[in-house]
Amino acid sequence: MARVKQMYATKADLTRIFGVTRPTVCSRVAGIEAEIGKRYNKYAIIDNLISIAVYADYEKYRKHLADKNLRKYVPLFEMSEAERYLDKKGVKWA
C-alpha cells in the first residue's frame, strides 16, 4: 500500500519539519494569512493546521512577495511545485 503524504501540520510540527523556531513559524503563518485570497486559497490554513506545501512556498518566496517590484516575478503557486521543492530540500514531511 502506498504511503500518503501528510498535507497539513500544526505550528509545532512545522518547527520540527523545517528546523526553525516557533516565532519564525508564527511570523510565516501571519504572512500566509495575509496572502490568503491573493496567492493562496482559503484552504491554506484550516482550524490551526497549516498546509505544508503552502508554508514551503511562502518560505521560498516570502522576500519577493514582500517587495512590490519583485512580487510580479514570483510564479503562481502550484502545489506540485511546492512538493518538488520539499523533496529537493530533503524535508521529511510524509
N, C-alpha and C positions, 0 to 999 in steps of 0.2 A: 504494500500500500504506500502511495506517495505521501510524503510529509507536506503538510500545509504550512506556509509561512505565516507568521503572526503579522497582522496588519496594523494593530493598534497597541499602544503601550502607555503606561502611567508615566508621570514625570520621574518617579524613582527608577523605573525601568529604563527610561531614556538616558539617565545619568550613567547607568551600567553599560548600556549598549554603545553609547558614543564616547564614554570615558571623559565626561565633563561634569562640572559641579552643578548642584541644584539651582543656584542663582543663574547660571548660564542657561539652563533648560527653561527656567521661568521667563527669562528675557526673550528667548527664542519663541516660546509659546505666545507671549504677548505680541511679538512681531507677526506670527502666523495669524493670530486673531485679527490683527489689523488688515491682513491681506485676504481674509475671507470675503467673498463677493467680488474681489478683483482678480487675484491669481488662483486662489483655492476655493473649492465649493464648500457648502455647509457641512459636509461630512469629514472635513479635515480634523475637527475635534468633536467627539461625541461623548457626552457625560464624563468629562475629565480624562478621556482617553484620546491620545494624540496619534494621528496616522504617522507611522514610522517613515513612510516614503515622503510625506509632506515635510516632516521635520528634516529629513536628509536634504531635500530640495532647498528648503529655506536656509539650512546651514551652508549649503554650497553657494547660493546666490544672494544672501542677505545684504551684503555690502552694495551690490549692484542695485538691488531693489530699493535701497535707501537713497540712492543718488538719482535725481530726476533725469539726468542726462544719460547715465549708464543703463537705467531701467529699460529703455526701449531696445536694448541689445540682448536682454535676457530672453532665452527661448520660452515658449509656452510650457506650462507644467504638463508633464506626461508621467503617469505612474510607472510605466515600464522603464523609462529613462532613469527615474529615481531608484528603482530596484536594481538596475545595472550599476548605478553609482555605488549603491550599498555593497553589492557583490565585489565590485572592483576595489573598494576600500578595505575589503575583508571584514566588514561589520557582521558580527554574529547576531542575526535577528530572527532566525527561524525558531 
